[in-house]
Amino acid sequence: MIRCLAVDDEPLALDLLEDNISKIPYLTLVGKCYNAREADAFMSQEAVDLLFLDIQMPGLSGVQFLKSLKDQRPMAIFITAYEKFALEGYALDVLDYLVKPVAFDRFEKACHKAQRLFDLKNAQMQLLEVLSKTENTEGGLQKELSDFFFVNADYSHIKITIADILYIESMKDYLKIYLTSQAKPIITRMTMKTMEEKLADYPFLRVHKSFIVSLPRVEAFKSQYVIVQKQKLPVSESYRIELQNKLNAK
């Protein structure tokens, strides 16, 4: 269940939110607050996965409150009477921006976005656990995040740490290996098939003829693309079902 907190200074708006949330089977309302200060105090005591947040409130606005949460920020959906704050809201990576009065079908659509992201985050956590606990089937030894291999690049043998890989892009006879540790990719002469063999024991998946992605690094996905490190990478139809199965694995 997704734990929700509703924040709005209008009692009628809060009641309507409570009613709408009660109709969504995967949501549970854990609290209602009339301003951002109350919400901040509530969140210091209770875990919250999703905020339904008004913007124009006395004292601290919804936008200011969301900015103040920084790294501890839950998913958020703005529900407001003002369209003019939409751009600022999306700059904060809110899931959706609903303008009052909100039709239920529009509300439900926004909730589906939250459900997909919530499921994806859970899948990522499980995949990270798999990555840290995967065993070498031949030797029975635990594979560590520090596992690595070497590639030829820039007239040198370059060490590539498995956990450092974000995704891999094919360019004919060469591969670009994108890493968390540096801005520029490592370019090496290698086939995608050879790279797939090197990564066979780890949670990587080919999603396109030109791309292999690290599943724990996937931030979001749709039917036609995945997002890794804010980069949108294409997903071919032939790989789509396997990708969805991997990311939704429980």
C-alpha positions as CSV (number, residue, x, y, z in Angstrom):
1,M,0.0,0.0,0.0
2,I,1.1,3.6,-0.7
3,R,1.0,5.7,2.4
4,C,-0.6,9.1,1.6
5,L,-0.7,12.4,3.4
6,A,-3.2,15.1,2.3
7,V,-2.3,18.7,2.9
8,D,-4.7,21.6,2.2
9,D,-5.9,24.6,4.2
10,E,-9.5,24.1,3.0
11,P,-11.5,21.5,5.1
12,L,-13.9,20.7,2.2
13,A,-10.9,20.1,-0.1
14,L,-9.4,17.7,2.5
15,D,-12.7,15.9,2.8
16,L,-12.9,15.4,-1.0
17,L,-9.3,14.2,-1.1
18,E,-10.0,11.7,1.7
19,D,-13.1,10.4,-0.2
20,N,-11.2,10.1,-3.5
21,I,-8.2,8.3,-1.9
22,S,-10.6,5.8,-0.2
23,K,-11.7,4.8,-3.7
24,I,-8.2,3.9,-4.9
25,P,-7.4,0.3,-3.6
26,Y,-3.6,0.7,-3.5
27,L,-3.7,4.0,-1.5
28,T,-4.1,4.4,2.3
29,L,-4.6,7.8,3.9
30,V,-2.3,8.0,7.0
31,G,-3.0,11.7,7.8
32,K,-4.6,15.1,6.9
33,C,-2.9,18.4,7.6
34,Y,-4.1,22.0,7.2
35,N,-0.7,23.5,6.4
36,A,2.9,22.7,5.6
37,R,4.1,23.1,9.2
38,E,1.6,20.4,10.4
39,A,2.7,18.2,7.5
40,D,6.4,18.6,8.4
41,A,5.7,17.7,12.0
42,F,3.6,14.7,10.9
43,M,6.3,13.4,8.5
44,S,8.9,13.5,11.2
45,Q,6.9,10.9,13.1
46,E,5.3,8.8,10.3
47,A,6.5,7.4,7.0
48,V,4.8,8.9,3.9
49,D,5.2,7.7,0.4
50,L,2.9,10.2,-1.4
51,L,1.9,13.8,-0.8
52,F,-1.3,15.3,-2.1
53,L,-0.3,19.0,-1.7
54,D,-2.0,22.3,-2.1
55,I,0.2,25.2,-3.1
56,Q,-1.4,28.4,-1.8
57,M,-1.5,27.9,2.0
58,P,-0.8,30.4,4.8
59,G,2.8,30.5,6.1
60,L,4.8,28.1,4.0
61,S,3.5,27.4,0.5
62,G,3.3,23.9,-1.0
63,V,6.2,24.7,-3.3
64,Q,8.4,26.0,-0.5
65,F,7.6,23.0,1.7
66,L,8.5,20.5,-1.1
67,K,11.8,22.3,-1.7
68,S,12.6,22.1,2.0
69,L,12.3,18.3,2.0
70,K,15.4,17.8,-0.3
71,D,16.6,14.2,-0.3
72,Q,13.8,12.9,2.0
73,R,11.2,14.0,-0.4
74,P,8.3,11.6,-1.1
75,M,6.4,11.4,-4.3
76,A,4.1,14.4,-4.7
77,I,1.0,15.5,-6.6
78,F,0.0,19.1,-6.5
79,I,-3.8,19.8,-6.2
80,T,-4.4,23.6,-6.5
81,A,-6.8,26.2,-7.9
82,Y,-4.0,28.0,-9.7
83,E,-2.5,26.9,-13.0
84,K,0.3,29.5,-12.9
85,F,2.5,27.4,-10.6
86,A,2.6,24.4,-13.0
87,L,6.1,25.0,-14.3
88,E,7.5,25.4,-10.9
89,G,5.8,22.3,-9.8
90,Y,7.3,20.2,-12.6
91,A,10.7,21.6,-11.9
92,L,10.4,19.9,-8.5
93,D,9.7,16.5,-10.3
94,V,6.1,16.3,-9.0
95,L,4.2,13.4,-10.5
96,D,1.3,15.5,-11.6
97,Y,-0.4,18.9,-11.3
98,L,-4.1,18.8,-10.8
99,V,-6.3,22.0,-11.0
100,K,-9.4,22.2,-8.8
101,P,-12.1,21.0,-9.2
102,V,-10.5,17.7,-10.1
103,A,-12.6,15.0,-11.9
104,F,-12.2,11.6,-10.3
105,D,-10.9,10.0,-13.5
106,R,-8.2,12.7,-13.7
107,F,-7.3,12.0,-10.1
108,E,-7.2,8.3,-10.7
109,K,-4.8,8.8,-13.6
110,A,-2.4,10.8,-11.4
111,C,-2.5,8.0,-8.8
112,H,-1.6,5.4,-11.4
113,K,1.6,7.4,-12.0
114,A,2.4,7.1,-8.3
115,Q,1.7,3.4,-8.3
116,R,4.0,2.7,-11.3
117,L,6.8,4.7,-9.7
118,F,6.2,3.1,-6.3
119,D,6.4,-0.4,-7.8
120,L,9.5,0.5,-9.7
121,K,11.3,1.7,-6.6
122,N,10.4,-1.5,-4.8
123,A,11.7,-3.5,-7.8
124,Q,15.0,-1.5,-7.8
125,M,15.5,-2.2,-4.1
126,Q,15.0,-5.9,-4.6
127,L,17.4,-5.9,-7.6
128,L,20.0,-4.1,-5.6
129,E,19.7,-6.9,-3.0
130,V,20.1,-9.5,-5.7
131,L,23.2,-7.7,-7.0
132,S,24.8,-7.8,-3.6
133,K,23.9,-11.4,-2.9
134,T,24.2,-13.0,-6.3
135,E,26.3,-16.2,-6.1
136,N,28.8,-17.5,-8.5
137,T,27.2,-20.7,-9.6
138,E,30.5,-22.4,-10.5
139,G,32.5,-21.6,-7.4
140,G,29.7,-21.0,-4.9
141,L,31.4,-17.7,-4.0
142,Q,29.4,-14.5,-3.3
143,K,29.7,-11.9,-6.0
144,E,30.5,-8.5,-4.6
145,L,29.7,-5.1,-5.9
146,S,33.4,-4.7,-6.5
147,D,33.5,-7.3,-9.3
148,F,35.2,-6.0,-12.4
149,F,36.6,-6.6,-15.9
150,F,39.1,-4.9,-18.1
151,V,38.5,-3.4,-21.6
152,N,40.9,-1.9,-24.2
153,A,40.5,1.8,-24.5
154,D,42.8,4.7,-25.3
155,Y,45.7,2.3,-25.8
156,S,45.3,1.0,-22.2
157,H,43.6,-1.7,-20.3
158,I,40.8,0.1,-18.4
159,K,39.2,-1.4,-15.3
160,I,35.4,-1.4,-15.4
161,T,33.7,-2.0,-12.0
162,I,30.3,-3.8,-12.5
163,A,28.4,-1.6,-10.0
164,D,29.7,1.5,-11.7
165,I,28.0,0.8,-15.0
166,L,24.8,2.8,-15.9
167,Y,24.2,1.6,-19.4
168,I,26.0,0.5,-22.6
169,E,25.5,1.8,-26.1
170,S,26.5,0.1,-29.3
171,M,28.1,1.9,-32.2
172,K,28.8,-0.7,-34.9
173,D,32.0,-2.4,-33.8
174,Y,32.4,-0.3,-30.7
175,L,30.7,0.1,-27.4
176,K,30.2,3.2,-25.2
177,I,30.2,2.2,-21.5
178,Y,28.5,4.9,-19.4
179,L,29.6,5.0,-15.7
180,T,28.5,6.7,-12.5
181,S,32.1,7.7,-11.8
182,Q,32.8,9.9,-14.8
183,A,30.9,12.1,-17.3
184,K,32.5,10.7,-20.5
185,P,31.8,7.1,-21.5
186,I,34.6,4.6,-22.0
187,I,34.8,3.6,-25.7
188,T,36.0,0.1,-26.5
189,R,36.0,-2.2,-29.5
190,M,33.7,-5.0,-28.5
191,T,30.4,-6.6,-29.6
192,M,27.1,-6.4,-27.7
193,K,27.1,-10.2,-27.6
194,T,30.5,-10.3,-25.8
195,M,29.3,-7.6,-23.4
196,E,26.1,-9.6,-22.6
197,E,28.2,-12.6,-21.8
198,K,30.4,-10.6,-19.4
199,L,27.3,-9.3,-17.6
200,A,25.3,-12.5,-17.7
201,D,25.5,-13.1,-13.9
202,Y,24.4,-9.6,-13.0
203,P,21.1,-7.6,-13.2
204,F,21.6,-6.1,-16.7
205,L,19.2,-6.4,-19.6
206,R,19.4,-5.7,-23.3
207,V,16.4,-3.4,-24.0
208,H,17.3,-2.5,-27.6
209,K,19.7,-3.6,-30.3
210,S,21.9,-0.7,-29.3
211,F,21.4,-0.6,-25.5
212,I,22.1,-2.7,-22.4
213,V,21.0,-1.1,-19.1
214,S,21.7,-1.8,-15.4
215,L,18.3,-2.6,-14.0
216,P,19.0,-1.2,-10.5
217,R,19.9,2.1,-12.3
218,V,16.5,2.4,-14.1
219,E,14.7,5.4,-12.7
220,A,11.5,5.1,-14.7
221,F,10.1,3.2,-17.7
222,K,7.4,3.3,-20.2
223,S,6.5,1.0,-23.0
224,Q,8.9,2.6,-25.5
225,Y,11.8,3.8,-23.2
226,V,13.6,3.7,-19.9
227,I,15.2,6.5,-18.0
228,V,18.7,6.0,-16.6
229,Q,20.6,8.9,-15.0
230,K,18.0,11.2,-16.6
231,Q,18.8,9.8,-20.1
232,K,15.9,8.5,-22.1
233,L,16.9,5.2,-23.8
234,P,14.7,3.3,-26.3
235,V,13.1,0.0,-25.6
236,S,12.4,-2.4,-28.5
237,E,9.1,-4.3,-28.6
238,S,11.0,-7.6,-28.6
239,Y,12.5,-6.8,-25.2
240,R,9.6,-5.0,-23.6
241,I,7.9,-7.9,-21.9
242,E,11.1,-9.2,-20.4
243,L,11.9,-5.7,-19.1
244,Q,8.5,-5.3,-17.5
245,N,8.8,-8.7,-15.9
246,K,12.2,-7.9,-14.5
247,L,11.3,-4.5,-13.1
248,N,8.0,-5.8,-11.6
249,A,9.5,-8.9,-10.1
250,K,8.5,-9.3,-6.5
